[in-house]
Amino acid sequence: MSDKDSTPKTSRREFIELVAAGSLATTATGFVPSDQAEAAPPPGSRPAGRAHYKIFSPGRIGKMKLKNRIVRSAAFEGAGAITGEVTEDMLRFHRGYAEGGVALTLTGYMAVMEYGKKSSHVCAYDDRFIPGLTKLAEAVHGVKDGCKIGAEIGHDGTSSNAPREGQAYKPSMLSPTGVQWPNRISPSGIDWRGQPAGHTMTVAEIERFCEDMAQATRRLRDAGFDCVEIHGAHHYLVNTFLSPFTNRRTDNYGGSLKNRVRIVAEMVQRMRHYVGRDFPILIKLNCDDGAVDNGTPGEIDIHNFPAMVREIVKAGVDAIDISGSEKPGDPLRGNISKPEEQSFYLRYAEALDVGAPVILGCGNRNVELLEEILNRTKGKVDFFNFARPLIREPDLAKRWLEGRGDASALCTNSSLCFRRLTQTGEPIRCVVLEQMQKAEQERLEAEFSPYGV
């Protein structure tokens, strides 16, 4: 037998067990068992750990202490039960992020009212959801090293889609004030293309929405969550109030910047009534509303974004989470492999000078570049958000901290994860990794089939 023939092989059964256990490390050509991938290299050949990096130093949002500067972004998981309850998938996702080393994991936005609930939404619009939400908080807090958990809350507004055919759950179409709403709601009855888009909210409905946001915050606090985040981005309901393009109102909720921010100020005031000043309230904001009206640039840009943020900070939020939309409703970008393509909203963060921590989202891919940003901007950026990279590598923060593997995330930025979620409604997962695993399994099956393995 040749040396080649005597090399130990992984049987098909062993391979499947490794996949199931998550014990495979990816390489450019496929997979190797993790014990082989992590074999000790010669002294000095592996990069040292990064515990001394600023990105792994403690941070703070309000009175919430965070162990490092890495945040799991509030990307929608599609993992709620059709009844709105927390599922095992939801527990597994966020426990995995905590085990993977992030300082704060933010859930995808939760429904604060029955109207507008997606079939896979986790809900916070009734006290009956508190026990399930408590399990989610406990799943994260049960992981050693002190990861915190927050929930994003909001409403789709004009981005809401009709329920899929065959769905057993049909949300109520009655507004909180008893009016029969259409599928979409907005400040002025238009969407980001200037087209008619459903119901124009009355003042009473705006006030009720603010109260619903506040009550959801109370429930989440009671369930043991460490913070909440208002979803004020991605062309959802709060974002449509903030932008003069979709907000054409002539009452106290439209017109001037202060009036457009009023909805945030009122909901924060109501939140504080229930949870006090010490419970952190974050807000995700579009710094760039993307292309609207057949390509016309959005109204929020680098010149007036700081003014909007200043007004919102005055309202009492504890941190600004910067995001944006490449096109209506879509914050995703594909070509972000080169350094100059990454962290592509950095210039908006650098334009801010506010007394609240800033979380920079979108396109964060390389730990060395992020460390350089933290050191160079001198307090302009405090934290970094990650969505797609953590879907591919839930343990990315831990891997970077320990100095394992490449300084860049393995995410290919294809966005197939979110596309499949929107097409099928199934919980989010990395399609690229799944396809690689399937191809490797098929290769091994073909290799071992002649031996009856």
C-alpha positions in Angstrom: 0.0 0.0 0.0 1.4 3.4 -0.9 1.8 6.3 1.5 -1.1 8.0 -0.2 -3.4 4.9 0.3 -2.4 4.7 4.0 -3.6 8.3 4.7 -6.6 8.2 7.1 -9.8 9.1 5.4 -13.0 10.5 6.7 -15.9 8.1 6.2 -19.3 9.3 4.9 -20.8 8.7 8.3 -18.0 10.6 10.1 -18.4 13.5 7.6 -22.1 13.7 8.3 -21.5 13.6 12.0 -18.9 16.4 11.7 -21.4 18.6 9.7 -24.1 18.0 12.3 -21.8 18.9 15.1 -20.5 22.0 13.4 -17.0 20.6 13.6 -15.8 21.4 10.0 -13.6 24.3 9.1 -14.0 25.8 5.6 -11.1 26.1 3.2 -10.9 27.5 -0.3 -11.5 24.0 -1.7 -13.9 22.5 0.8 -13.8 21.2 4.3 -11.4 19.6 6.8 -12.1 18.3 10.3 -11.6 21.1 12.8 -9.0 19.2 14.7 -6.8 19.2 11.6 -7.6 22.8 10.7 -6.6 23.9 14.1 -3.4 21.9 14.4 -0.7 24.0 16.0 1.5 25.6 13.3 5.2 26.3 13.8 6.0 28.9 16.4 5.6 32.5 15.1 3.6 31.4 12.0 0.1 32.1 13.5 -0.9 35.7 14.1 -1.1 36.6 17.8 -4.4 37.0 19.5 -6.1 40.5 19.4 -7.1 40.9 23.0 -5.1 44.2 23.0 -7.0 45.7 20.1 -9.4 48.5 20.8 -12.2 46.6 19.1 -12.0 44.1 21.9 -11.9 46.7 24.7 -15.0 47.3 26.8 -17.6 49.9 25.7 -20.8 51.4 27.1 -24.2 52.5 25.9 -26.0 54.4 28.5 -25.5 52.3 31.7 -25.2 49.1 29.7 -21.6 47.8 29.8 -20.4 45.8 26.8 -17.3 43.6 26.7 -16.2 44.6 23.2 -17.2 46.7 20.2 -18.8 44.0 18.1 -22.6 43.9 17.8 -24.9 41.5 16.0 -27.1 43.7 13.8 -30.8 43.5 14.1 -31.2 41.4 10.9 -34.6 39.7 10.6 -34.3 36.0 11.3 -37.6 34.7 10.1 -37.7 32.5 13.1 -40.9 33.4 15.0 -43.7 31.0 15.3 -46.8 31.7 13.2 -48.5 32.7 16.6 -45.7 35.2 17.3 -43.9 33.1 19.9 -40.1 32.6 20.2 -39.0 29.3 18.6 -36.1 26.9 19.2 -34.5 28.4 16.0 -34.6 31.9 17.6 -33.0 30.6 20.8 -30.4 28.7 18.9 -29.5 31.8 16.7 -28.9 34.2 19.5 -27.3 31.7 21.9 -24.9 31.0 19.1 -24.1 34.7 18.6 -23.4 35.0 22.4 -21.2 31.9 22.3 -19.4 33.4 19.3 -18.2 36.4 21.2 -20.3 39.4 20.3 -20.9 41.9 23.0 -24.5 42.6 22.1 -26.9 40.6 20.0 -29.9 42.5 18.6 -32.9 40.5 17.4 -34.6 41.2 14.1 -37.4 43.7 14.6 -40.4 42.5 16.6 -44.0 43.3 15.9 -45.5 45.8 18.4 -49.0 45.5 17.1 -51.0 42.6 15.5 -51.5 44.7 12.4 -48.5 44.3 10.1 -47.2 41.1 11.8 -45.4 38.8 9.4 -46.0 35.1 9.7 -42.5 34.6 11.1 -42.4 37.6 13.3 -41.5 37.3 17.0 -44.1 39.5 18.7 -44.1 41.9 21.7 -47.6 43.4 21.4 -49.2 41.4 24.3 -48.1 40.3 27.8 -48.7 36.7 26.7 -45.4 36.8 24.8 -43.3 37.7 27.9 -42.6 34.1 28.9 -41.1 33.2 25.5 -39.2 36.5 25.4 -37.8 35.7 28.9 -36.5 32.3 27.5 -34.7 34.2 24.7 -33.1 36.6 27.2 -32.1 33.7 29.5 -30.6 31.8 26.5 -28.2 34.6 25.9 -27.5 35.5 29.5 -26.8 31.8 30.2 -23.7 32.0 28.0 -20.6 32.9 30.0 -18.6 36.1 29.3 -21.5 38.4 29.5 -23.2 39.0 26.2 -26.2 41.4 26.3 -29.4 41.1 24.3 -31.6 43.8 22.8 -34.7 43.7 20.6 -35.4 45.9 17.6 -39.0 47.0 17.4 -41.1 48.8 14.7 -43.5 48.4 11.8 -43.1 47.9 8.1 -45.3 50.8 7.1 -45.2 51.1 3.3 -42.8 48.2 3.0 -45.3 45.7 4.4 -46.2 42.8 2.1 -49.5 41.0 1.9 -49.6 37.6 3.6 -48.4 34.6 1.5 -51.0 32.3 0.1 -51.7 29.4 2.3 -50.6 31.1 5.5 -52.7 29.9 8.5 -52.2 33.2 10.3 -54.0 36.3 9.0 -53.3 39.5 11.1 -56.0 41.8 12.0 -56.5 44.7 9.6 -58.2 46.9 12.2 -56.1 49.8 13.3 -55.5 50.4 17.0 -58.2 53.0 16.9 -60.7 50.8 15.2 -60.4 51.9 11.5 -60.1 49.3 8.8 -56.6 49.7 7.4 -55.3 48.5 4.1 -52.1 46.5 3.9 -49.8 49.5 4.1 -49.7 52.6 6.4 -47.7 55.8 6.1 -47.5 59.4 7.2 -48.8 60.7 3.9 -50.1 57.8 1.8 -47.1 57.6 -0.6 -44.2 55.3 -0.8 -40.5 55.9 -1.8 -41.3 56.0 -5.5 -43.9 58.7 -4.9 -46.7 56.2 -5.6 -50.0 55.9 -3.6 -49.3 53.5 -0.7 -52.2 52.8 1.6 -53.6 54.5 4.6 -52.5 57.9 5.9 -52.3 57.7 9.7 -54.4 59.9 11.8 -53.0 61.7 14.8 -54.8 59.3 17.1 -53.2 56.3 15.3 -49.7 57.9 15.5 -50.2 58.4 19.2 -51.4 54.8 19.6 -48.3 53.5 17.6 -46.0 55.4 20.0 -47.9 53.8 23.0 -47.6 50.4 21.4 -43.8 50.9 21.0 -43.6 51.9 24.7 -45.6 49.0 25.9 -43.4 46.6 23.9 -40.4 48.2 25.5 -41.9 47.5 28.9 -42.5 43.9 28.1 -39.0 43.4 26.8 -37.5 45.0 29.9 -39.7 42.8 32.1 -38.5 39.7 30.1 -34.9 40.5 31.0 -33.7 42.2 27.8 -30.9 44.7 28.2 -32.1 47.3 25.7 -34.4 48.0 22.8 -33.7 49.5 19.3 -36.2 51.6 17.4 -36.3 50.6 13.7 -36.0 54.0 12.0 -34.3 52.8 8.8 -34.8 50.8 5.6 -37.9 52.7 4.5 -40.0 51.3 7.3 -42.7 53.3 9.1 -40.5 55.5 11.4 -38.2 56.2 8.5 -41.1 57.4 6.3 -41.9 60.0 9.0 -38.3 61.2 9.2 -37.8 61.8 5.4 -39.4 64.8 3.8 -39.8 62.7 0.6 -42.5 60.4 2.2 -43.6 62.8 4.9 -45.8 65.5 3.3 -47.9 66.2 6.3 -48.9 69.7 7.3 -49.7 69.1 10.9 -47.3 68.7 13.9 -45.8 65.5 12.5 -44.6 67.0 9.2 -42.8 69.9 7.6 -39.9 71.0 9.6 -37.1 68.6 10.8 -38.3 69.0 14.4 -41.9 68.1 13.4 -40.7 65.0 11.4 -38.7 63.8 14.4 -41.7 64.4 16.7 -42.8 60.8 16.4 -39.5 59.6 17.8 -39.5 62.1 20.6 -43.0 61.1 21.6 -42.4 57.4 21.6 -39.1 57.8 23.6 -41.0 59.9 26.1 -43.6 57.2 26.5 -40.9 54.5 26.7 -39.2 56.4 29.5 -42.5 56.5 31.4 -42.5 52.7 31.6 -38.8 51.8 31.8 -37.1 54.8 33.3 -34.0 56.7 32.2 -31.5 53.9 32.8 -32.9 51.4 30.3 -31.0 51.9 27.0 -32.9 52.9 23.9 -31.1 52.8 20.6 -32.3 53.8 17.2 -31.3 52.5 13.8 -31.3 55.3 11.2 -30.9 55.6 7.5 -28.0 58.0 6.7 -28.8 57.6 3.0 -32.3 56.8 1.8 -31.0 55.5 -1.5 -32.5 56.1 -4.9 -36.2 57.1 -5.0 -38.5 58.4 -7.7 -36.8 56.8 -10.7 -33.3 57.4 -9.4 -33.5 60.8 -7.7 -31.2 60.7 -4.7 -32.9 60.4 -1.3 -33.6 63.5 0.9 -31.3 62.4 3.7 -27.7 62.9 2.9 -24.4 63.7 4.5 -25.3 67.4 4.8 -28.6 67.1 6.8 -28.0 63.7 8.5 -26.1 65.3 11.4 -29.0 67.8 12.0 -31.5 64.9 12.1 -29.3 62.9 14.5 -28.9 65.9 16.8 -32.7 66.3 17.1 -33.1 62.6 17.8 -30.4 62.6 20.5 -32.2 65.5 22.1 -35.2 63.2 22.3 -33.3 61.0 24.7 -31.9 58.0 22.8 -28.7 56.4 24.0 -27.0 55.3 20.8 -27.2 55.9 17.0 -27.0 52.8 14.8 -26.1 53.9 11.3 -27.5 52.1 8.4 -29.0 53.0 5.0 -30.7 51.8 1.8 -29.0 51.1 -1.5 -32.5 51.2 -3.0 -36.0 51.3 -1.5 -36.1 48.8 1.3 -32.7 47.2 0.6 -29.7 48.0 2.8 -27.6 45.3 1.2 -24.5 45.7 -1.1 -22.6 43.1 -2.9 -19.2 44.5 -4.0 -17.5 45.1 -0.7 -14.3 42.9 -0.8 -11.8 45.7 -1.3 -10.9 47.9 1.7 -12.3 51.0 0.0 -15.6 49.3 -0.6 -16.0 48.2 3.1 -17.6 50.1 6.0 -19.2 52.2 3.3 -21.2 54.5 5.6 -18.1 55.6 7.5 -18.2 59.2 6.1 -21.7 59.7 7.7 -20.3 58.7 11.1 -17.4 61.0 10.7 -19.8 63.9 10.0 -21.4 63.5 13.4 -20.6 65.3 16.6 -23.2 64.1 19.1 -23.1 63.1 22.7 -24.2 59.5 22.1 -22.3 56.4 21.0 -22.3 55.6 17.3 -22.7 52.0 15.9 -21.5 51.8 12.4 -23.3 49.2 10.2 -23.0 48.0 6.7 -19.9 46.5 5.0 -17.8 45.7 8.0 -15.6 42.8 6.9 -12.0 43.1 8.0 -10.9 43.3 11.7 -7.6 45.1 10.9 -9.5 47.8 8.9 -12.0 48.2 11.7 -9.3 48.6 14.3 -7.7 51.3 12.1 -11.1 53.1 11.9 -11.5 53.0 15.7 -8.0 54.5 16.2 -8.2 57.0 13.4 -11.7 58.4 14.0 -11.0 59.0 17.7 -14.5 58.5 19.1 -16.5 59.1 16.0 -17.2 55.4 15.8 -17.8 53.3 19.0 -19.2 50.0 17.8 -19.5 47.9 14.6 -22.6 46.0 13.4 -22.5 42.7 11.6 -25.4 40.9 9.9 -24.4 38.6 6.9 -20.9 37.8 8.2 -22.4 36.3 11.4 -24.9 34.3 9.5 -21.9 32.6 7.8 -19.7 32.6 10.9 -21.5 33.0 14.3 -18.2 32.7 16.0 -16.5 35.5 13.9 -15.8 37.7 16.9 -14.2 34.9 18.9 -12.1 33.8 15.8 -10.8 37.3 15.3 -10.1 37.7 19.1 -8.0 34.5 19.1 -6.2 35.3 15.9 -7.5 32.3 14.0 -7.8 32.3 10.2 -8.0 35.3 8.0 -8.5 38.9 9.1 -11.5 39.1 6.8 -14.9 37.5 7.3 -15.7 34.5 5.1 -19.0 36.0 3.9 -19.2 36.3 0.1 -21.8 39.1 0.3 -24.1 37.3 -2.1 -27.2 38.0 0.1 -28.6 34.6 -0.9 -29.4 34.2 2.8 -31.9 37.1 2.8 -33.2 36.4 -0.6 -34.2 32.9 0.3 -35.8 34.1 3.5 -38.0 36.5 1.6 -38.9 33.9 -1.0 -39.6 31.0 1.3 -40.2 32.5 4.7 -37.8 29.9 6.2 -35.4 30.9 9.0 -32.3 32.6 7.7 -29.2 30.6 7.0 -26.0 30.8 4.9 -26.9 29.4 1.5 -23.4 29.5 0.2 -22.1 27.4 3.1 -25.0 25.1 2.8 -24.2 24.5 -0.9 -20.5 23.9 -0.1 -21.5 21.3 2.5 -23.8 19.6 0.1 -21.2 19.5 -2.7 -18.6 18.0 -0.3 -21.1 15.4 1.0 -21.9 14.4 -2.6 -18.1 14.2 -3.4 -17.6 11.9 -0.4 -20.6 9.8 -1.2 -19.2 9.2 -4.7 -15.7 8.5 -3.3 -16.8 5.9 -0.8 -19.8 4.3 -2.6 -17.6 1.6 -4.3 -16.7 0.4 -0.8 -20.3 0.3 0.4 -19.7 3.0 3.0 
